[in-house]
Amino acid sequence: MSIEDFFIKDSPSKRYLLISLALFMLIMALIAYFKGKLGFEYVFSLIAGYALIFFILKNAALPLFPPLTEKSSDANVMARTIIAIVYILAFITLTISYFFVI
């Protein structure tokens, strides 16, 4: 499966990635709740971050990136791939770092 097919078609690996991110989000929210740090900004950032990753992986039209088709150039495919990787890593990093901020 190519990267282009990964974004265009609905695959089990994409569903597992989204489910694992949702479970990670839920676990981190529960940890924040039991530590007494669960605030509105944390919940909002979790939901907004997950929604953005969801729309990128589901090949939705974004303001700067049109949805990918079979005729899309490699530059568009790689741009969406890089954005997805950066957002996923940033989402995980910022979620974990929330617990270490004083």
Secondary structure, DSSP 8 states (H G I E B T S, - for coil): --HHHHHHS--HHHHHHHHHHHHHHHHHHHHHHHHT---HHHHHHHHHHHHHHHHHHTT---SSS----TT--HHHHHHHHHHHHHHHHHHHHHHHHGGG--
